[in-house]
Amino acid sequence: MISSNILIQTQGGGIFILNPSSTKKSWSLVSTRSNFVITMPSCVDKVMVLPEIQADGFHPLRIVFKKDSTPLDNGDTTYTCNVGEDSFIHTLLHFKVASNQVAKKGKKGGKGGKKGGK
């Protein structure tokens, strides 16, 4: 298993990568071609990209859920899937388009104007 930011191929020729700054609180996959972001629910404890490539060109993901909040039957915590085609995992993921805007910095300085007033 590989747990770093390995590529996940998309059908449109782009790729999703496991966001290297993801943590247990907010695992996410980000597109290298657009602002599209896939975030995992808070019940996900760990995400790993598996090294094998399936016949359709995707790398499968192994998702480990927290024991106390797993959505899987019988209390199972580990789920392996193809994110591009798995309808169960799609019900859990959050899909969004991130903004391109950079946060604006405030103006420098404080109260008043020139020294000495007037």
C-alpha contacts under 8 A as a table, 3 or more apart, distances in Angstrom:
res1	aa1	res2	aa2	distance
1	M	48	M	7.09
1	M	49	V	7.04
1	M	50	L	5.18
1	M	51	P	6.20
2	I	6	I	7.60
2	I	48	M	6.24
2	I	49	V	5.79
2	I	50	L	5.78
2	I	51	P	6.30
3	S	6	I	7.81
3	S	47	V	7.22
3	S	48	M	4.63
3	S	49	V	5.94
3	S	50	L	7.82
4	S	18	L	7.21
4	S	20	P	6.92
4	S	48	M	7.39
4	S	49	V	7.43
5	N	17	I	5.57
5	N	18	L	4.69
5	N	19	N	6.30
5	N	20	P	5.70
5	N	49	V	7.73
6	I	17	I	5.93
6	I	18	L	6.59
6	I	49	V	6.44
7	L	15	I	6.12
7	L	16	F	5.95
7	L	17	I	4.91
7	L	18	L	7.39
7	L	59	H	7.56
8	I	15	I	5.47
8	I	16	F	4.96
8	I	17	I	5.86
8	I	49	V	7.90
8	I	58	F	5.84
8	I	59	H	5.45
8	I	60	P	7.96
9	Q	13	G	6.99
9	Q	14	G	6.30
9	Q	15	I	4.47
9	Q	16	F	6.28
9	Q	57	G	6.44
9	Q	58	F	5.29
9	Q	59	H	7.11
10	T	13	G	5.66
10	T	14	G	5.29
10	T	15	I	5.28
10	T	16	F	7.00
10	T	58	F	7.17
10	T	84	G	7.52
11	Q	14	G	7.19
14	G	31	S	7.24
14	G	32	T	6.61
14	G	33	R	5.83
15	I	31	S	5.86
15	I	32	T	5.88
15	I	33	R	7.24
16	F	29	L	5.90
16	F	30	V	5.25
16	F	31	S	4.41
16	F	32	T	6.26
17	I	29	L	5.41
17	I	30	V	5.54
17	I	31	S	6.57
17	I	32	T	7.57
18	L	22	S	7.58
18	L	27	W	7.86
18	L	28	S	6.17
18	L	29	L	4.57
18	L	30	V	6.61
18	L	49	V	7.71
19	N	22	S	5.29
19	N	27	W	7.30
19	N	28	S	5.63
19	N	29	L	5.39
19	N	30	V	6.09
22	S	25	K	7.78
22	S	26	S	5.79
22	S	27	W	4.70
22	S	28	S	6.04
23	T	26	S	5.36
23	T	27	W	5.53
24	K	27	W	6.14
24	K	42	S	7.90
24	K	44	V	7.06
24	K	45	D	5.41
24	K	46	K	6.35
25	K	42	S	6.17
25	K	45	D	7.88
26	S	39	T	6.87
26	S	40	M	6.57
26	S	41	P	7.48
26	S	42	S	6.79
27	W	39	T	5.97
27	W	40	M	5.40
27	W	41	P	7.90
27	W	44	V	7.65
27	W	46	K	7.80
27	W	47	V	7.25
28	S	37	V	6.88
28	S	38	I	5.48
28	S	39	T	4.24
28	S	40	M	5.88
29	L	37	V	5.85
29	L	38	I	5.04
29	L	39	T	6.41
30	V	35	N	7.50
30	V	36	F	6.26
30	V	37	V	4.68
30	V	38	I	6.42
31	S	34	S	5.62
31	S	35	N	6.42
31	S	36	F	5.58
31	S	37	V	6.41
32	T	35	N	7.80
35	N	97	V	5.28
35	N	98	A	5.09
35	N	99	S	6.94
35	N	100	N	7.35
36	F	95	F	7.38
36	F	96	K	5.85
36	F	97	V	4.43
36	F	98	A	6.13
37	V	95	F	6.07
37	V	96	K	5.46
37	V	97	V	5.99
37	V	98	A	6.58
38	I	93	L	6.58
38	I	94	H	5.66
38	I	95	F	4.78
38	I	96	K	6.56
39	T	93	L	5.92
39	T	94	H	5.14
39	T	95	F	6.62
40	M	44	V	6.59
40	M	92	L	7.14
40	M	93	L	5.18
40	M	94	H	6.48
41	P	44	V	5.93
41	P	92	L	6.39
41	P	93	L	6.26
41	P	94	H	7.40
42	S	45	D	7.74
43	C	65	F	5.65
43	C	66	K	5.53
43	C	69	S	5.60
43	C	70	T	6.38
44	V	47	V	7.55
44	V	63	I	6.91
44	V	64	V	6.02
44	V	65	F	4.35
44	V	66	K	5.92
44	V	70	T	7.96
45	D	63	I	7.72
45	D	64	V	5.54
45	D	65	F	5.06
45	D	66	K	5.28
46	K	63	I	5.97
46	K	64	V	5.03
46	K	65	F	6.95
47	V	61	L	6.87
47	V	62	R	5.86
47	V	63	I	4.72
47	V	64	V	6.35
48	M	61	L	5.67
48	M	62	R	5.14
48	M	63	I	6.53
49	V	59	H	6.61
49	V	60	P	6.21
49	V	61	L	4.67
49	V	62	R	6.38
50	L	59	H	6.12
50	L	60	P	5.63
50	L	61	L	5.84
50	L	62	R	6.87
51	P	59	H	6.61
51	P	60	P	7.95
52	E	59	H	6.07
52	E	60	P	7.42
53	I	56	D	7.88
53	I	57	G	5.73
53	I	58	F	5.54
53	I	59	H	4.77
53	I	60	P	7.29
54	Q	57	G	5.39
54	Q	58	F	5.50
54	Q	59	H	6.23
54	Q	60	P	7.37
55	A	58	F	7.51
58	F	82	N	6.87
58	F	84	G	7.83
59	H	82	N	6.99
60	P	80	T	6.66
60	P	81	C	5.39
60	P	82	N	4.71
60	P	83	V	7.05
61	L	80	T	5.57
61	L	81	C	5.47
61	L	82	N	6.30
61	L	83	V	6.98
62	R	78	T	6.93
62	R	79	Y	5.71
62	R	80	T	4.28
62	R	81	C	6.57
63	I	78	T	5.82
63	I	79	Y	5.19
63	I	80	T	6.15
64	V	77	T	5.46
64	V	78	T	4.54
64	V	79	Y	6.40
65	F	69	S	7.13
65	F	70	T	5.26
65	F	71	P	7.85
65	F	77	T	4.80
65	F	78	T	6.32
66	K	69	S	5.52
66	K	70	T	5.70
66	K	77	T	6.59
67	K	70	T	5.70
67	K	75	G	7.18
67	K	76	D	7.86
67	K	77	T	6.15
70	T	75	G	6.43
70	T	76	D	7.04
70	T	77	T	5.94
71	P	75	G	7.78
72	L	75	G	5.93
72	L	76	D	5.58
72	L	77	T	6.75
73	D	76	D	6.22
81	C	86	D	6.38
81	C	89	I	7.79
82	N	85	E	5.68
82	N	86	D	5.74
83	V	86	D	5.54
83	V	89	I	6.88
83	V	90	H	7.45
86	D	89	I	5.61
86	D	90	H	6.36
87	S	90	H	5.01
87	S	91	T	6.63
88	F	91	T	5.50
88	F	92	L	7.22
89	I	92	L	5.29
89	I	93	L	6.39
90	H	93	L	5.26
90	H	94	H	8.00
112	G	117	G	7.76
113	G	117	G	6.80
114	K	117	G	5.80
